[in-house]
Amino acid sequence: MCNLYRMTKPPSEAAAWFDAVEGAGGANFAAEVYPGYTGLVVAQGKVRAMTWGFPLVLKGAKGQPLKPRPVNNARADKLGTGFWRHAFQHRRCLIPLDGWAEAQGPKGRMTRTWLSLPDAPLFAAAGVWRPSDEWGDCYSMVMTQSEGTAAAPVHERMPVLLAPADQARWLSGPAEEALGLCRGWAGPLVIEPTGEPWAKSAAPPPAQQQPGLF
């Protein structure tokens, strides 16, 4: 699953790349996007800033409300279930990125391995979005099995990557057709192991609590 991705291009470049309109008011987002952080999505013809992760409302042992956690990954085989169904049917989006990271190595010493498309300064992962009372508009990245792809040695799951020819079908095609696009990327990938520690000491935003995948 993906709990970190990189988006280093400004909203204006993303808008031009995906033939969209830059949303009003600009967007403030970090180059490295973690669950609960603000990221860019292309939705309804606009490049928009949203929170990465659908809020999952939790309760404590005595029934007291706890801070919701961001469910930042949506499994492709679960898109027809209650948590995701409405967003998948009515609010699909593109997530612009130039790479995503997976953790590799022994526990406590895991490092980042970055994956990207060769010769592609920007590409799109499939996403779904919805409004929320907790964080405003939010989105989640659709994940699928990586078996048989170049990403398989790194992680068993990977984001659903959308070729330019498939992006319009993901955004506005019938749900059955969009579901057919949820497959592992068959093309080559650039895989860059690094010595960067997976966990960094930067304080997470309020929304970032136990990121997850449904």
C-alpha positions as CSV (number, residue, x, y, z in Angstrom):
1,M,0.0,0.0,0.0
2,C,1.0,3.6,-0.4
3,N,1.5,5.8,2.6
4,L,3.8,8.4,0.9
5,Y,4.0,9.9,-2.5
6,R,5.8,12.8,-4.1
7,M,4.2,15.7,-6.1
8,T,6.8,18.4,-6.8
9,K,5.0,20.2,-9.7
10,P,2.9,23.4,-9.1
11,P,-0.9,23.4,-9.5
12,S,-0.6,25.3,-12.7
13,E,1.6,22.6,-14.3
14,A,-0.7,19.9,-13.1
15,A,-3.7,21.7,-14.6
16,A,-1.9,22.0,-18.0
17,W,-0.8,18.4,-17.9
18,F,-4.3,17.1,-17.2
19,D,-6.2,19.6,-19.3
20,A,-7.9,21.0,-16.2
21,V,-8.5,24.4,-14.7
22,E,-6.5,25.5,-11.7
23,G,-8.8,25.9,-8.7
24,A,-9.4,29.3,-7.2
25,G,-7.3,30.5,-4.3
26,G,-4.2,28.4,-5.0
27,A,-3.1,25.4,-3.0
28,N,-0.7,24.9,-0.2
29,F,0.8,21.5,-0.1
30,A,4.1,19.8,0.6
31,A,6.2,18.0,-2.0
32,E,6.0,14.8,0.0
33,V,2.4,13.9,0.8
34,Y,1.6,11.7,3.8
35,P,-1.9,10.4,5.0
36,G,-3.7,13.3,6.5
37,Y,-1.8,15.9,4.6
38,T,-3.1,18.1,1.8
39,G,-2.5,17.0,-1.7
40,L,-3.7,17.9,-5.2
41,V,-6.4,16.0,-7.2
42,V,-8.0,16.6,-10.5
43,A,-11.8,16.4,-10.0
44,Q,-14.7,17.9,-11.9
45,G,-12.4,19.5,-14.4
46,K,-10.4,21.4,-11.7
47,V,-7.1,20.9,-9.9
48,R,-8.1,21.0,-6.3
49,A,-6.5,20.7,-2.8
50,M,-8.0,18.0,-0.6
51,T,-7.0,16.0,2.5
52,W,-5.5,12.6,1.7
53,G,-7.6,10.0,3.4
54,F,-11.3,9.4,4.1
55,P,-12.0,9.9,7.8
56,L,-12.8,6.7,9.7
57,V,-14.7,7.7,12.9
58,L,-13.6,5.7,15.9
59,K,-14.8,5.3,19.5
60,G,-13.0,4.4,22.6
61,A,-13.6,1.6,25.0
62,K,-16.3,3.7,26.8
63,G,-17.9,4.9,23.7
64,Q,-16.2,8.2,23.7
65,P,-15.3,9.7,20.3
66,L,-11.7,9.5,19.2
67,K,-9.9,11.4,16.5
68,P,-10.7,9.9,13.1
69,R,-7.9,8.2,11.2
70,P,-7.4,8.8,7.4
71,V,-8.1,5.8,5.3
72,N,-5.8,6.8,2.4
73,N,-5.8,3.6,0.3
74,A,-8.9,2.0,-1.2
75,R,-8.6,-1.6,-2.3
76,A,-9.9,-2.1,-5.9
77,D,-11.7,-5.2,-4.8
78,K,-13.6,-3.3,-2.1
79,L,-14.8,-0.4,-4.2
80,G,-18.3,-1.8,-4.3
81,T,-18.6,-2.0,-0.5
82,G,-20.5,0.6,1.6
83,F,-17.5,2.6,2.7
84,W,-16.4,3.3,-0.9
85,R,-19.4,2.6,-3.1
86,H,-20.9,6.1,-3.5
87,A,-17.6,7.8,-4.1
88,F,-16.6,5.2,-6.6
89,Q,-19.8,5.5,-8.5
90,H,-20.1,9.3,-8.4
91,R,-16.8,11.0,-7.4
92,R,-13.7,9.5,-9.1
93,C,-10.6,11.7,-9.5
94,L,-7.0,11.7,-10.7
95,I,-4.1,12.0,-8.3
96,P,-1.1,13.7,-9.9
97,L,2.2,12.5,-8.7
98,D,5.8,12.0,-9.9
99,G,6.6,9.0,-7.6
100,W,5.5,6.9,-4.7
101,A,7.4,5.2,-1.9
102,E,7.3,1.9,-0.2
103,A,9.1,0.8,3.0
104,Q,11.8,-1.9,2.7
105,G,14.2,-3.5,5.1
106,P,14.1,-4.9,8.6
107,K,11.7,-3.5,11.2
108,G,13.1,-0.4,12.9
109,R,15.5,0.2,10.0
110,M,13.2,0.5,7.1
111,T,14.2,2.7,4.2
112,R,12.3,4.3,1.3
113,T,12.2,2.8,-2.1
114,W,10.8,5.2,-4.7
115,L,8.9,4.0,-7.8
116,S,8.0,6.1,-10.8
117,L,7.4,5.9,-14.5
118,P,10.4,6.3,-16.8
119,D,10.5,9.6,-18.7
120,A,7.3,10.8,-17.1
121,P,7.7,14.0,-15.1
122,L,4.1,13.6,-14.0
123,F,1.5,10.8,-14.1
124,A,-1.8,9.9,-12.6
125,A,-3.0,7.4,-10.0
126,A,-6.7,6.6,-9.7
127,G,-8.6,8.1,-6.8
128,V,-12.0,8.6,-5.3
129,W,-13.1,11.7,-3.3
130,R,-15.9,12.9,-1.1
131,P,-16.8,15.8,1.2
132,S,-16.5,15.2,4.9
133,D,-17.6,17.0,8.1
134,E,-14.2,16.3,9.7
135,W,-11.7,17.6,7.0
136,G,-13.7,19.0,4.2
137,D,-13.1,17.5,0.8
138,C,-10.9,14.4,1.0
139,Y,-9.6,11.7,-1.3
140,S,-8.2,8.1,-1.3
141,M,-5.8,6.4,-3.7
142,V,-7.0,3.1,-5.3
143,M,-4.7,0.2,-4.9
144,T,-4.5,-3.1,-6.7
145,Q,-2.3,-6.3,-6.7
146,S,1.2,-5.8,-8.1
147,E,1.6,-9.5,-9.0
148,G,3.2,-9.8,-12.5
149,T,4.4,-6.2,-12.6
150,A,7.8,-4.6,-12.0
151,A,6.6,-3.3,-8.6
152,A,6.0,-6.9,-7.3
153,P,9.5,-7.3,-5.7
154,V,8.9,-4.1,-3.7
155,H,5.4,-4.6,-2.5
156,E,2.4,-6.8,-3.1
157,R,0.2,-3.8,-3.8
158,M,0.6,-0.7,-5.9
159,P,-1.4,2.3,-6.9
160,V,-3.7,2.0,-10.0
161,L,-1.8,4.0,-12.5
162,L,-3.8,5.4,-15.4
163,A,-2.4,5.9,-18.9
164,P,-3.5,9.2,-20.6
165,A,-5.9,7.3,-22.8
166,D,-7.7,5.8,-19.8
167,Q,-8.0,8.9,-17.6
168,A,-11.3,10.2,-19.1
169,R,-12.9,6.7,-18.7
170,W,-11.8,6.6,-15.1
171,L,-13.3,10.1,-14.4
172,S,-16.6,9.8,-16.2
173,G,-17.1,6.3,-17.5
174,P,-19.6,3.7,-16.1
175,A,-18.5,2.1,-12.8
176,E,-18.1,-1.3,-14.5
177,E,-15.7,0.2,-17.1
178,A,-13.8,2.1,-14.4
179,L,-13.4,-1.1,-12.4
180,G,-11.8,-2.7,-15.4
181,L,-9.0,-0.2,-15.3
182,C,-8.0,-1.3,-11.8
183,R,-5.1,-3.5,-12.7
184,G,-1.3,-3.5,-12.1
185,W,0.8,-1.4,-14.4
186,A,2.1,-3.5,-17.2
187,G,4.8,-1.2,-18.4
188,P,8.3,-0.5,-17.0
189,L,8.9,1.3,-13.7
190,V,11.9,3.1,-12.3
191,I,12.8,1.7,-8.9
192,E,15.1,3.6,-6.7
193,P,16.2,2.1,-3.3
194,T,17.5,4.8,-1.0
195,G,19.2,5.0,2.4
196,E,16.5,7.5,3.6
197,P,14.8,6.3,6.8
198,W,11.1,5.5,6.2
199,A,10.0,7.3,9.3
200,K,11.0,11.0,9.7
201,S,10.7,13.1,12.8
202,A,8.4,15.8,11.3
203,A,5.2,16.2,13.4
204,P,2.2,14.9,11.6
205,P,-0.9,17.0,10.9
206,P,-4.0,16.5,13.1
207,A,-5.6,14.2,10.6
208,Q,-2.7,11.8,10.4
209,Q,-3.5,8.8,12.7
210,Q,-2.8,5.2,11.8
211,P,-3.2,5.5,8.0
212,G,-4.9,2.5,6.5
213,L,-6.3,0.6,3.5
214,F,-9.8,-0.7,3.2
